[in-house]
Structure formats: C-alpha cells, structure tokens
Amino acid sequence: MIQISQLNKSLHGGGHRVDILTGIDLT
C-alpha cells in the first residue's frame, strides 16, 4: 500500500493522508 500512501501524500500536500479502503482521514 506504499504506492497509495505516497499518492495520498501528494494529493494532500503531505499534510494529511486518506485511507482509500476506509475513506478515513489519517492525520
């Protein structure tokens, strides 16, 4: 899931990370 994590990091400017599977915002 590293690829997804990095993708989310890019989308959120590295500030927040949203879990694709749960849709929960992990700060």
N, C-alpha and C positions, 0 to 999 in steps of 0.2 A: 504493500500500500504506500510505499515511499513515493512513487510517481504521483499518486493522487494527493498526497500530503504536500508535495512541492507545488503542484498545480494550484491547490487551495491557497498556499502561501503567496503565490504570485498574484492571485486574484484579489487577495485581501491585503496586499502590500506587506505581508509578513507579520501583520498585527494580530489577525485572527485566523483561526483555522476551522472550517466547517467540515464535519464528517459527512461524506457523501452517503454512506449507508444509513446513518441515523438522522442526518439533517440537523444535528445539534451543533451549536457554535461553541467550539472549544477554545477558550482564550489562552 
